[in-house]
């Protein structure tokens, strides 16, 4: 019996040792695995921290290559340096070109303003002279062409400033009522002379909106000018402001010839003129300027049919 116990114990010992060895190896493997994971996580944190520092330095303009070894981060730093150098050069070139364009536009405006003003002045002086009927008609034609040239140059300068980003909108809080009354004051006489009823609605509110008064006023003036121009005698033009929670809607409604549905997407194009108004004075830049001015302030323009025929042009502007 004793001999059998000894043999049994001898047979159990190797299995016990193997189990212990396996457990030890497993523990060592687990420790090594945890160590490897922690190492790579630490390395990842170091890399992310270094990349974050590189990005912050790039943002504030103080980036420079910190080391020149053959690591992946050094390669990234080198590429960052190349990219930032190219970006800085590109930004400098763009800035210089913008300044050149700004100067060119300023020179063009100045150089053309004086001769056009002189043309108009001499035309007025000629009109005061005793002239034959034919000569007087020529003077009137000259005055009309000089006025048209003046308008064209002004429109070109304004368009160039908006397109090249030379001009920046300067928003300030104002009451739409004041803006509407100012615009209306410039057209009441003209509407009356043409036999058109001109109305202003929604000007009694004291609520405010943040916008560029000068340029927004110019956009509305273009719309009212078109409405009066294309509305026949006996018609009606309405300038209306409607407040909403997030924006203001300003309508210019007329009872004129209207704009066909298929042309409404085209009329905002630069120099576009419908065949229906080809005989009417204009160069097709007004609505283009309107869209640029309103879009530049975060708004948009929309067409719809008027309640009494004609067209409603709605300008939507955010309150802030």
Secondary structure as GFF3:
##gff-version 3
##sequence-region A 1 320
A	DSSP	alpha_helix	2	60	.	.	.	ID=ss1
A	DSSP	alpha_helix	72	127	.	.	.	ID=ss2
A	DSSP	alpha_helix	133	164	.	.	.	ID=ss3
A	DSSP	beta_strand	172	175	.	.	.	ID=ss4
A	DSSP	alpha_helix	176	185	.	.	.	ID=ss5
A	DSSP	alpha_helix	188	194	.	.	.	ID=ss6
A	DSSP	beta_strand	197	201	.	.	.	ID=ss7
A	DSSP	beta_strand	208	211	.	.	.	ID=ss8
A	DSSP	alpha_helix	213	229	.	.	.	ID=ss9
A	DSSP	beta_strand	236	243	.	.	.	ID=ss10
A	DSSP	beta_strand	247	254	.	.	.	ID=ss11
A	DSSP	three_ten_helix	261	263	.	.	.	ID=ss12
A	DSSP	three_ten_helix	275	277	.	.	.	ID=ss13
A	DSSP	alpha_helix	286	295	.	.	.	ID=ss14
A	DSSP	beta_strand	300	305	.	.	.	ID=ss15
A	DSSP	beta_strand	311	318	.	.	.	ID=ss16
###
